[in-house]
């Protein structure tokens, strides 16, 4: 899934840090101020001043180094630059699948890059940019030591960082790892039998995880780590449809603790895919927009954005009536 998380650049909102823009879509930076990404952008995040951070499978081949990096759009000066250069550069030797930022402005990045920046050996890790240098979150006995790609990371209001993906524990189970500022711990009890594509956190420090893993009945589901109970629970009875291959590509949560999941349904014997965004209202799952106004995407959804405003955005491989890929927007005020 981490190979397919093709994000579409969402418009920078109006009025942050004194910057204002007209309505509509536009490219962030042109000419010498352009990002000039030579491969797909897989992940985005923004800080409280409207600066945008982007990363993915693009690299700095034009400099002769060919390293993957996090780029920053300066919302005041209107140009892209690499986050960290020279001895302070990230120097990632493979793609960056996920980035996030905490309330202090620290940036975190993870993906398929490894500790050994000169070869394909070594463990994959979460990197932190503190405004001056990149460093690994945990070294030695306190290292994450992920032996598979890190698909998703997030950070909570207390500064704890979470990571999940294709890496497994000693029991062969995929898991969510938590960095508490000193060391990594597993949020035990998930028992994910396949990969985790996406994780997110709400303001009560509850964690949500989804992917290709299933429950004992074979249903793909969204799992919730209840912080007050220190335990995992399944939201509802999962997703199931006879004759389909189900993949939960993304999960996000809003300030009212409504959870949204992008679910891809692929038929076993055909290439037909139907994908939808589902909403969890605390009791049950329903298609966002209802049956009559569901997205009904004709191909895979890769990502969801939004949550704390009135809108949800979805993007991926699905196309419109003229066979163009597009970003779909959903107004939560209309109907969960």
N, C-alpha and C positions, 0 to 999 in steps of 0.2 A: 504493500500500500504506500510505503514511503516513496517509492519510485514514481507514483502517480499523482502525488499531491500538488497538482498544478494550480497555483493560486492566481487569481485575476486581481490586479491592483485596484483596491477600493479607493474611492475619492477621499481626499483629506477634508475633514469637516471644517466648517466656517467658524472663524472667531477665536481660534486657539492662539494664545500668546500674541495677540494683536494682528494675526494674519487673516486676510479675508480673500475669498475667491468668488467668482461668478458661479452660477448654477451650471450643472452639466459635468461631463467627463472631460478630462484633459490629461496629457502626459506630464508626469512630474520630471521636468528637466528635459531640455532639448539642446542640441549642439554640444558644446564643451561641457555643459552642465548635466548632460544625460547620464543615466546609469550605464548604458552600453553593455548590458548583460548578454553574454554570448551563449547562454543556455537558460532553461526555464527558471523562473522565480518560484520557489516552493513554499515560502513562508514570509509573513509580514508581522510587524507589531509597531506600536507607536508609543511615545512617551507623553507626559502631561503638557508639553509645549508644542505638540503636533509634529515633532520630528518623526520621520518614518524610517524603519529599519527593514531591510530586505536581505534575503539569502536564499540559496538553493543550489543548483548544479552549475552555476556560472563561476568563473574563476578569473584570475588576473593574468591570463596568458599574454596579454599585450605588454606586460612588464618583463616577461621572460621567466617568471617564477611558476606560473600555472597553479597557484594555490587558490583554494576556495575561501571566500571571505564574507563578512557581513558588511553591507553598505548602509550608509546613513544619508537620508535626505534632510538637509538643514532647512527648516521651515521659515527661518528668517532671511537667510542669505540665498536660498533657492538653488542649491546644487547638491549633487551626490558626492560622497567621499568614502573611502575605505575606513572602517573602524579599526584603528591600530595599524601602524606601518613599521617597517624596519624590524628592529628587535622586539617591538611591542605588537607585531601582527599576530593574528590567529594562526596563519599558515596551515589551514586545514588541508589534509591530503585527500579528502573525498567530500561528497556533497553534505550540505547543511539542510536538515529536514525541518527543524523547528527552532524558533527563537521566541523569547519573551522578555519582558522588562518588569522590574519591580518598582515600587513606589519611590525608591531612592534614586532611580535612574540607572541602576546596574542592568546590563544586558546579558542574557544567557543564550547560548547556542549549543545545539547538539545535532547529531545525524550519524553519518557513516565514517566520519574522520576518527583517526586513532591517536593514541598518545605518542607514537613514533611518527613524527611528521615527515620522515624521509623514506618510509616504506609502508607496506600494507599490513605489517604486523602490529601487535599491541592491542590494548583494549580501547573501546570507544568510550567517550566521556562527555560530560557537560562542562562547557567552558564559560567563564564569567569575565565580562569586561567591566572594570570598575571606574572607567573614565580615563585610565592611564595605561593599563596593561591587561592582557588576557591571561587568565590562570585557570588551572583545572580545579574543579570542585572536589576536593579530596584526593590525597595522594597516599601511597603506601598502603597500610592496612585500612585506611579510611577511604580508599578509592572506590568508585562504583564498579569498575571492572566489567563493563558490559561487553559481552562477546558477540553481540549482534547489534544491528542498527538501532539507534534511539529515534523512534518515530515522533514522539511528542513530549514536550516539557511545558510546565506551567509553574507559577509562583503565587503563593497566597499572601494575604495582607500582613502576615507576621514575618515574611521573608523566607519561609521554607520553600524549597524548590523540589518539584516532583518530576520524575522521568519514567517513561515506559516505551516499549517497542517490541523488538524481536529477540531481546535477550531474556535469558531464563535463569532460574535459581537452581540449586543442587538437585531438586526434584524434577527438573525438566519442565517447570511451569513458568510462563511469562508472568511478570509481576510489576507493580508500581513501586518505585524506589523513592524515598524521601531524604532530602538533604536538610539537616537541622542546623547547619552552620558549623558543625564539627565532623560529622560522619554521615554515611548513607545507611538507611535502614529499610527493610522491606515492609510494606504495609501488608502483612501476612494474612492469608486466608482467602485470597481471590481464586487461587487454583486455576488460573487461565490456561486452557489446554492448547491454545493457539495464540497468535500475535495480538498485541494491543496497538490499535491505530491512533487513538486519540484519548487524551485526558484533559480535564479542566477542574477548576476549584471554585466553590462559592464563597460568600463572605462569612459563612460559619465554619470554614475550613473543612467542609465535606468535599471529597474527591469523587469524580465520575470518570469511568473508564469504559471504553468500547472498542470493538475490533472484530476479529474473526473467531474469537473464543466463544464457547457455548456452555450451557448448563447441562445437568445430568440427563435432561430430556432431549438434548441436541438442539436447543433453541439459542440463537444468537441473542445477546441481551446487553443492556447497559447496567454496569455495576456501580454501586454507590458505597464509598467508604464513609460511614457515619462517624464523624470525629468524636462525638460524645460517647459512643459505644466502642470505639476502636474495632469495628467489625465491618465486613462487606455484606451487602444485601443486593438482591436483584430487583430492579425496578420493573414491576409487573411480571408477566409470564414470558417475556421475550418476544422475538419476532420469528414467525414460522410461516411457510407457504409450501404446499406439496409441489415437488418437482423443481425447486429453485435452489440456487446457491446464494446465500445471504451474507452480506458484508456491511458492517456498520462503519462508515468511513470517518465520521466526525461527531463529536458531542460538545455542546456548549450549554452554559447555564446563565440565566439572567438574574437580576437583583431580587426578583420575587421567587427565586428558586424554581422557576419553570425550566425544565430541561428539554433541549431540542437535539434530536439525533437524525443524521443523514443516513438513510438505509438504502442499499443497492440490492435489488432482487434480480438475479440472473437465472434464466431457464437452463436446466441441465443439458438438454438436447438441442438447444437453438442458441443463436447469438443475441436473442432479444433480451433487453434489459429494461426494467422499469424501476425508477428510483423516486423516493419521496422523503420529505422532511416530516418527522413525527414530533409531537409535543407531549411531554409528561406533566400533568397538572397536579401531581402528588398522589393521584389515585389510579389513573389509567393513561394509556397511550392513545393518541388520535392523530390523524393526519392534519398537519398544520394547514388551515384553510378549509378543513372539512372535505368530505368526499367530492362535493361539487366543485370546489376551488383548490384542490390539491395541485401540487407542482406537476406530478406525473412526468418526471423527466425521462426522456427516451434513451438515456445512457447514464453512466455513473456520475454521481455527485462525489466530489473529492474533498470539499471544504465548506464549512459554515463560518460566518463571521457575524458579529453583533451580539446582542443579548441585553445590554443595559439601557439601550434606547428602545424605541418602538419598532425597530426593524431587524429582520434577519436576512442575511445575504447568503446565497448558495451559488457555487460554481463548480465546474468540472468538465466532463466530456459531452454533456447533453447539449442539444441544438434546438434552434427555433424552426419556424416553418420554412425559412430559406436556407436551412442547413448551416447556420452560423452558431458557434458556441457563444454563450452569453452569461451574464450575472443575473440571477433571479433575486428579486426583492420581495419580502413578505412583511406586511403590516400586522404586527401582533394585536393591535387594537381592534382589528376586524373580527378576529376569532382565533382562539388558541388552537 
